[in-house]
Structure formats: C-alpha cells, structure tokens
C-alpha cells in the first residue's frame, strides 16, 4: 500500500460507531454509552496534518536522496522534525514538535510514523562515514536533534539510537535534552 492510499484510508477511518442505549437504561448508563463512543473534540490535536501535507510531494524525493547518500533539496524540517526552541526560521518554527507527547503522536500516526522509521533506516543504511556527508551542515545537527527527540518518544524503537550511535558517538543532542528537561 502506498503512502497516499494509507493517508486516504486513515482519513476515512475516523467514523465512530455509536450504540443506542436501551430504553430502560439508567441515565448514567446512557451517558456512559455516549461518552465511550464520542470522538475526541480535536482528532488532530497536534496538527500533524501539516507534516502529511508538506511531505505529500517531497517524501519520495527525500527518501531517494537519503538512499543515494546525498541530500540535495529542502525538506529536513518536516521529514526529520526537531523539538520547538532549536530553529529560528519561520519554517523551522512551523514544523517544530512542541513536546514529547506530540512526538509520540507523530510516531503512532499511520503515515508519519512509518515514514520516519523508513527514512531513518535509510540513513542508517547509508555508507557515508558521517551525517555531514549525507545531510550537509547544519542539517546533520537537525538529524541529531530529531533522533534524540524520537529516541526519547519511543525507547523501544532502536533505529533512532542506532543513528545516534553510528554518526554521533551515541551522544544525544544536549539542547534537545535540555529543552525536554532531561
């Protein structure tokens, strides 16, 4: 299944099933039946759609460039996002992840999580001796920040720590840790 069809399917799966409460049910039971099936007030609390939209026409290019071992175009902000407070440009600020909970939501998103893991694995598979050789400066540091953020968001996903080990001596980004209070 391609990313676009995954996106279309995930967009269509937001419907919830509401069960009718039996007529004899107590008011508390009826309220419980409704509250259990009521969709959240804001299904995209973190506005993750901004990443899906930005990646729509550039993710394949980004993946191809990483696999080729040479980033040549501009997509780092929304493919390898960082914690808020690191970037100064308006683009960096728009795509900044605000907190660890947003990073966790990004990872469980049906499109964004698999894409991040796939492109991170491609970076890990690159034969380049340094992140700078693949990403250039300062995008190598943005990669480090991103890997630090998502390693904290999902300690059970080894690919993020593996990139930190491969290219950064296993050392996470100190500024990311500081912003997150770690």
C-alpha positions in Angstrom: 0.0 0.0 0.0 1.4 3.4 -0.9 1.6 6.4 1.5 -1.2 8.3 -0.3 -3.6 5.3 0.0 -2.6 4.9 3.6 -3.4 8.6 4.1 -6.8 8.2 2.4 -7.7 5.1 4.4 -6.7 6.7 7.7 -8.7 9.8 6.9 -11.8 7.6 6.2 -11.4 5.6 9.4 -12.3 8.4 11.8 -16.0 7.4 11.9 -17.1 6.0 15.2 -19.9 3.6 16.0 -22.5 5.0 18.4 -24.6 2.3 20.1 -28.1 3.2 21.0 -28.7 2.8 24.7 -31.7 0.6 25.6 -34.8 2.4 26.6 -34.7 1.0 30.2 -31.1 2.0 30.7 -30.4 4.4 33.5 -29.3 8.0 32.7 -25.8 7.2 33.9 -25.6 4.1 31.6 -26.9 6.1 28.7 -24.3 8.8 29.3 -21.6 6.3 29.6 -22.6 4.7 26.2 -22.4 8.0 24.5 -19.1 9.2 26.1 -17.4 5.9 25.2 -18.2 6.4 21.5 -17.9 10.1 21.2 -14.9 11.1 19.0 -12.3 13.3 20.6 -13.1 17.1 20.3 -10.0 17.6 18.2 -8.9 14.4 16.3 -5.7 16.2 15.2 -4.7 17.9 18.4 -1.1 18.4 17.3 -1.9 19.5 13.7 0.1 16.6 12.4 -1.7 17.1 9.0 0.9 19.9 8.4 3.5 17.2 8.1 1.4 15.0 5.8 0.7 18.0 3.6 4.3 19.0 3.4 5.5 15.5 2.7 2.9 14.8 0.0 5.2 15.9 -2.9 8.6 15.6 -1.3 8.8 12.5 0.9 9.7 10.2 -2.1 12.5 12.7 -3.1 13.8 12.8 0.5 13.9 9.1 0.8 15.6 8.8 -2.6 18.2 11.4 -1.6 19.0 9.7 1.7 19.3 6.3 0.0 21.7 7.9 -2.5 23.7 9.3 0.3 23.3 12.9 -0.6 20.6 15.3 0.5 20.1 17.9 -2.3 16.8 19.6 -1.7 15.0 21.3 1.1 12.7 19.0 3.3 14.6 18.5 6.6 12.1 20.4 8.8 9.1 18.3 8.1 10.8 14.9 7.4 13.1 15.0 10.4 11.3 17.4 12.8 13.0 18.8 15.9 11.8 20.0 19.3 10.5 23.5 19.5 13.1 26.0 20.5 16.0 25.0 18.3 15.3 26.5 14.9 14.9 30.2 14.3 13.4 30.3 10.8 9.7 30.5 10.3 9.7 27.2 8.6 11.6 25.5 11.4 9.2 27.0 14.0 6.1 25.9 12.0 7.3 22.3 11.8 8.7 22.2 15.4 7.4 19.5 17.7 6.1 21.2 20.8 6.6 18.4 23.4 7.3 14.7 23.9 3.5 13.9 23.7 3.4 15.4 20.2 6.5 13.3 19.2 4.7 10.2 20.5 1.6 11.1 18.5 3.8 11.6 15.4 5.2 8.1 15.8 1.8 6.4 16.1 0.4 8.4 13.2 -0.4 5.8 10.4 1.5 7.7 7.8 4.1 9.8 9.6 5.4 7.1 12.0 6.2 4.5 9.3 7.7 7.2 7.1 10.0 8.5 9.8 11.2 5.0 10.6 11.7 4.1 6.9 13.8 7.2 6.2 15.7 6.8 9.4 16.5 3.2 8.5 17.7 4.5 5.1 20.0 6.9 6.8 21.3 4.1 9.0 21.9 2.0 5.9 23.9 4.8 4.2 27.6 4.0 3.6 28.7 7.6 4.2 31.2 8.0 7.1 29.4 11.0 8.6 26.0 12.5 8.8 27.5 15.7 7.4 28.5 13.7 4.2 24.8 12.8 3.7 22.9 15.8 5.1 25.4 18.7 5.0 25.6 21.4 7.6 23.5 22.4 9.6 21.1 19.6 8.6 23.4 17.0 10.2 22.7 18.6 13.6 18.9 18.7 12.8 19.1 15.0 12.2 20.8 14.5 15.6 18.1 16.6 17.3 15.4 14.6 15.6 16.9 11.3 16.5 17.3 12.4 20.2 13.6 13.5 20.3 12.2 10.4 18.8 14.5 8.1 20.8 13.0 9.6 23.9 9.5 9.4 22.5 9.9 5.6 21.8 12.8 4.0 23.6 11.6 0.6 22.2 12.3 1.7 18.6 16.0 1.0 18.1 16.6 2.9 14.8 16.8 6.3 16.4 19.5 5.3 18.9 21.3 3.4 16.2 21.7 6.6 14.1 23.0 8.4 17.2 25.5 5.6 17.7 26.6 5.4 14.1 27.2 9.1 13.4 27.2 10.9 16.8 29.2 8.5 19.1 25.9 7.5 20.8 25.6 11.0 22.2 22.1 12.6 22.0 21.7 16.3 21.3 22.2 18.2 24.5 20.0 21.2 23.6 17.1 18.8 22.8 17.6 17.1 26.2 17.7 20.5 27.9 14.5 21.7 26.3 12.8 18.5 27.4 14.1 18.8 30.9 16.3 15.7 30.7 
